[in-house]
Amino acid sequence: MADRHPPSPGVAWPPSPTGAAASTVRRPRILLTTEGTYPFAHGGVSTWCDIVVNGLSGADWDVLAITAGGIRRPLVFDLPVNARLAGHIDLWSEQVTTRRPGRRANLRTGLAAEFVRGLLHWDAEPLMVLDALVWCRTNPEKIRAALRHPDAWKAFRIALADVLAADDDERVAPLLDEQHVCDLFQTLCWIAQAAAAPTPTGQQAPDLIIVTAAGWAGIPAAVHHAVHGTPVVLSEHGVYVREAYLAAIRGGESAGERWVHTRLARGLARLSYGVADIVAPVTSANAEWERALGADPTRIRTIHNGVLVPPKVAPMPVDPVVVTVGRIDPLKDVKTLLRAAASVVEQMPHVRFDHYGPTPEGNERYAAECRALHVDLGLRDRFRFLGPTDDPYAVLENASISVLSSISEGFPISVLEAMAAGRPVVATAVGGVPEALSGCGFTVRPGDYEALAAGVVRLLEDPVLAASLGLRGRQRVVQSFGQEGCLTAYADLIGELTGIRPAVTAPGIDLDRQLSGLDALDEAEPESGSTTDRAGWRSRSGHERS
Amino acid sequence: MTTPADATLDWDFADRHLQRPTQDRLEAAVVLEAWGGIAPGEAFGLTSAVRRPQNNVFAPRVVRSDPLDPSLALGDLGFVAGVLGMGFYLSTLTNDLGARTVDMAWRLALPLSLAIQWAIRRRYLSGSDGLGRLRNDPRVLGVIAAAMALCVPFRPGGWLAACLVGIWVGGFVITRLGWGLVFGGALLAGAGVLRAGASPRLVLPVLTVLALTTAAAGVRRHRPSDRLPGGRERAIVAGLIGAGIGGVLVLEPRFLWDGRAALVAITVVPALLGSVWGGWHMGKLWRVLPNALVKQPFSWSGGGSSITVVRALLVGALGRVVVGASLGSIPILAWAASGAGPVDDVWALLIAHLCLGVAGLAVSLLEAFDRWGTALLAVGVGCLACVVVNLLDPAHDLVPGSRIGIGALVVIVMSGQALLMLVTSPARTLAARV
């Protein structure tokens, strides 16, 4: 690469035709950092990674995966020939490599204190901690001694006391206990380990780093960026900080745990935003969060997720079936879905709900609670947990309606897939859902199972409306959220930042043909007021704010 | 445009939903978005007003922890019985195979077995699903087989050393399975068969196969664990520490396996009993320390009740080692005083083994707290001290067990500072397990 310094974010790169010539000369090498997702776990972010790594076949991909817990993890995605697993950092694992102790000279005994001040202080400069992280990379053999030094512990405690004291009345810091302090110190040790983890250099050095979560995955990227000047793109799907808060709330954490976890997530997110040349949220709703957390607005560029569009719309099933696709997770609010299903079944006993999705590790208790609620509500075979599916379009063929009950989303691929399959969607208005649906389905207030049920009943009672919403949704996906569009946007972005635009290999979709098939929609406009007009629906569901 | 009144209202909405004071405005925005259906931009506007002051009260948490499994204590006692059983083998084996053969076998097998036991414990058995983790890795059997094969070429007694390694390592796993009493009973039965005149060349291999197959079959009954084993390097270091403890024991030159050979094994038993009791008490640390720490509000200067708790536990564990060993020594001393053995030698060996029991407790504590470097150094210097004493006393004028005692005392002294750190700053010791 001629120039490793990132160009100004506003500089446009020539579009694909000219970029294709460049790609024959050199292929960009991209380091993809992931956290708890690709290629070790299924989910929306993993699916996105899989699409991008396979679709941008003109690039060479090094995947640096961060997972946690020392759990045996097989690869659940086959990496294509242009990709390899370049590293795997397993946090809180007993398998940590014992590095030979280095010379005790020049120990950075203030390391943990620097992390505390740089990551936990509300008003810390986002990149304040970068120098300490770089030291970990350049002195990995000294980390252990530095953190174990008695001065390190003292400095850490003083720094923590300062940070806690700095919180004003708006952010009342909890009174931590000593176990919180131990846990925090351990976490900071792992941050040092993550920073020390090697990233590809020399011949394998990346031209660009794509970070898929503004948390731990940003640490090696930030260090590599600081050392080598490699440009960084942060592709944020959920909002890391928001999800950390939600996890803390739903996990019933103590005030101290909640403060530590959320403050750390905020610090890591701000670090990632700080080093990113481009922050690429999947929905403009997330951009609001990113701006609020200090991301430079001029560097934020929304690139929506994209999905493959099936060539035909399958006919609606004879018996009404409501399909949901999503993992069994408190974020997906499966309990609200169950309550909505009970309400629907009470009104329309012949309706069946089919839920597809895995129970991720750690969610077993929640899954058990959902099953208990299923029994309590007497849903029996009217609501079926059918486990994970590899073929969402096949399950959508048998769906009359698709439902999403999440309390937090990015730009959900399951909603896009339902739209692409021509199925009407009833979903909670969270994250990018309103932006995705935008008049092609119903959105309701999260947690409002009665409104969710009302939406389902409304669509089941009015097949014409359901069909027209489904086709409008499909049209919207074809025009705005196709996979090729997403890949092209990333190829352009890579070209802009590296000077080498990778070739795109997307499964061919004939937009003209698909759009021509949708012309009839203009004549079958849904009846007035039937599309979701979010305010209107919220008003109907009893939630209207002034 | 959001009015202050709106802002207050939305903080209250968040408080009501959370059923507690909202932590900060980001949390308020999260609640408004996730449960209020408010778009993020709007939610940030609503929560931008400064929050009213709140009462900040320290609320100690409750830490849940698994209770200690009493069957493991029984298993440990079974293991002690097994050691006693092996003691009874010694005079028979010495008579049948010769003192030199038995001596060589013991000196080879003891450090090797302890090394494998410590390595297995560190790599696999550190959690409640340890046996499941062990089950996932059948290569362990290969390692044991390789260690046994390594012994065989040694002459004399290589084959015997191989058998002892198999029996001791198999017995260690059987003990962890909770079948320690069965293992102890089997060894005592084996001693009886040997005394009845059966050939050691038959009995020992049979016991070896039985121990290893029982261990393997028991482990296979466990559900495989999803957790990865511990790091290989840490396991190797733990193995070296175990080997070092064994080294202190076998570097005693007057460990002669003549007619009094059983004496050495029998005098180990009280210290082993004390160690099991003390170790069992110390095992409470992992439940007691977190509970003490959660009750202690953070202040930058540290200190507090956790120090008292850890100090009490450590003193209690040491006391149990000493008291257990002393109580166990009484019948042995009485037996020696009755003319069955040399009382002075018995005294010396009991004290030496007691020291080694304390040293073992110290280094296992350090190893568990990730102070493996200090633990390794301590046992290394302890072994070196034994070698030095051997060089300074070529005529073996010192009482039997003196090398063991000196080596163990060196280990204790070398571990002292790190142990003191644990007592004076338990939070730091717990936190800085890097």
Interface residues (C-beta under 8 A of the other chain):
Chain A: G69 G70 I71 R72 D90 S93 E94 Q95 V96 T97 T98 P101 I143 R144 L147 R148 P150 A152 W153 R157 I158 L160 A161 L164 D169 E170 R171 V172 A173 P174 L175 L176 D177 E178 Q179 H180 V181 C182 D183 F185 Q186 C189 V241 R242 Y245 L246 I249 S254 A255 G256 R258 W259 T262 R266 A285 N286 E288 W289 A292 E361 I407 S408 T428 A429 V430 P434 V444 R445 P446 G447 D448 R538 H543 R545
Chain B: L18 R20 P21 Q23 D24 R25 L26 E27 A29 V30 V31 E33 A34 W35 G36 G37 I38 A39 P40 G41 F44 V50 R51 R52 P53 Q54 N56 V57 F58 A59 P60 R61 V63 S126 N136 D226 R227 L228 P229 G230 G231 E233 R234 V237 P290 L293 V294 K295 Q296 P297 F298 S299 W300 S301 G302 G304 S306 G373 S425 A427 R428 L430 A431 A432 R433 V434
